[in-house]
Amino acid sequence: MTKKRRRHSEEFKARVALEAVKGVKTLSELSATYGVHHTVIAQWKRQLIDGSGEIFSRKNGFHHRRSEEELTGPLYEEIGRLKMEVDWLKKKL
């Protein structure tokens, strides 16, 4: 019988990877504690280390919030335009 593949949340992966980076416990100990294979923990650790530079980039800071506002503005305009078209079509029918 085959086991079903488990999916772990991002928070769980981050917590386990941070513990692996700290180095307090070995990968085998973490594997036994969390029930995840030690090679998977090593992959999560490598992903955390490789992606850590992106955390401090300007994209994730204040500028990211401004770009969200720039994205939502045109969408709200289109919603308004579509509502007006629906109202016009209702009157025509």
Helices and strands as residue ranges (DSSP letters): H 10-22, H 27-34, H 38-55, G 58-60, H 62-92
